[in-house]
């Protein structure tokens, strides 16, 4: 994980009132997916942070907490990046 990512994870955890370990797991998951799919690596951290924020902001009930290993809830995540 790149150097500034710990600060991003801490910020997301505080912003979303979520345990930092859960945020880190989600961030690493999103980062790995983006890293594998993209040819331009400059903004992977920014996009991963946005996706984690979206996942943590999605409405959920107390009986259905965030699952760090669950598939992304929207279909956009299933589309690969264009490499034209």
Secondary structure as GFF3:
##gff-version 3
##sequence-region A 1 84
A	DSSP	alpha_helix	5	16	.	.	.	ID=ss1
A	DSSP	alpha_helix	20	37	.	.	.	ID=ss2
A	DSSP	alpha_helix	44	57	.	.	.	ID=ss3
A	DSSP	three_ten_helix	75	78	.	.	.	ID=ss4
###
